[in-house]
Amino acid sequence: MKNVIKFVLLGAVISTLSGCTGSVSNKDKNCSYDYLLTPSLSISKWIGGCGPTDK
């Protein structure tokens, strides 16, 4: 029974995280970055890899 609960919990965590991923690109479509939960948590955005995406 413990294994079933662990499996269901792991499946719920994976499905939640995979449903909260995405990508943002700038208007010129020449650069984009991926994020896991929200765009503000992307390392690429923190270091300014693409510059401002609202241009």
Backbone hydrogen bonds in HBPLUS format (Angstrom, degrees):
<---DONOR---> <-ACCEPTOR-->    atom                        ^
c    i                          cat <-CA-CA->   ^        H-A-AA   ^      H-
h    n   atom  resd res      DA  || num        DHA   H-A  angle D-A-AA Bond
n    s   type  num  typ     dist DA aas  dist angle  dist       angle   num
A0005-ILE N   A0001-MET O   3.13 MM   4  6.43 159.9  2.17 151.4 156.2     1
A0006-LYS N   A0002-LYS O   2.98 MM   4  6.20 160.1  2.02 149.0 154.5     2
A0007-PHE N   A0003-ASN O   2.93 MM   4  6.06 156.7  1.98 144.7 151.3     3
A0008-VAL N   A0004-VAL O   2.94 MM   4  6.13 161.7  1.97 151.0 155.6     4
A0009-LEU N   A0005-ILE O   2.92 MM   4  6.05 160.0  1.96 147.8 153.7     5
A0010-LEU N   A0006-LYS O   2.88 MM   4  6.03 159.1  1.92 147.8 153.6     6
A0011-GLY N   A0007-PHE O   2.93 MM   4  6.11 157.6  1.98 145.5 151.9     7
A0012-ALA N   A0008-VAL O   2.95 MM   4  6.17 150.6  2.04 144.9 152.7     8
A0013-VAL N   A0009-LEU O   3.02 MM   4  6.27 157.9  2.07 149.0 154.4     9
A0014-ILE N   A0010-LEU O   2.99 MM   4  6.19 167.4  2.00 153.3 156.6    10
A0015-SER N   A0011-GLY O   2.96 MM   4  6.06 161.6  2.00 145.4 150.9    11
A0016-THR N   A0012-ALA O   3.00 MM   4  6.07 148.9  2.10 141.4 149.8    12
A0017-LEU N   A0013-VAL O   2.99 MM   4  6.22 166.2  2.01 153.4 156.7    13
A0018-SER N   A0014-ILE O   2.93 MM   4  6.02 160.2  1.97 149.8 155.7    14
A0019-GLY N   A0015-SER O   3.14 MM   4  6.05 135.3  2.35 131.2 141.2    15
A0020-CYS N   A0017-LEU O   3.20 MM   3  5.26 154.4  2.27 101.4 109.1    16
A0022-GLY N   A0035-TYR O   3.25 MM  13  5.58 152.0  2.33 145.5 144.7    17
A0035-TYR N   A0022-GLY O   2.98 MM  13  5.58 158.7  2.03 142.6 144.6    18
A0024-VAL N   A0033-TYR O   2.90 MM   9  5.57 159.0  1.95 158.9 163.8    19
A0033-TYR N   A0024-VAL O   2.88 MM   9  5.57 152.0  1.96 154.7 163.3    20
A0026-ASN N   A0031-CYS O   3.20 MM   5  6.18 154.1  2.27 164.5 170.1    21
A0029-LYS N   A0026-ASN O   3.04 MM   3  5.31 154.1  2.10 109.1 117.4    22
A0041-LEU N   A0038-THR O   2.94 MM   3  5.63 166.7  1.96 126.4 130.9    23
A0042-SER N   A0039-PRO O   3.32 MM   3  5.62 156.0  2.38 117.8 116.5    24
A0046-TRP N   A0042-SER O   3.14 MM   4  6.47 155.2  2.20 144.8 151.8    25
A0047-ILE N   A0043-ILE O   3.07 MM   4  6.35 155.4  2.13 155.3 159.8    26
A0049-GLY N   A0044-SER O   2.93 MM   5  5.20 161.4  1.96 161.9 161.4    27
A0048-GLY N   A0045-LYS O   3.11 MM   3  4.93 147.3  2.22  96.2 106.1    28
A0051-GLY N   A0048-GLY O   3.33 MM   3  5.01 140.6  2.50  92.3 103.3    29
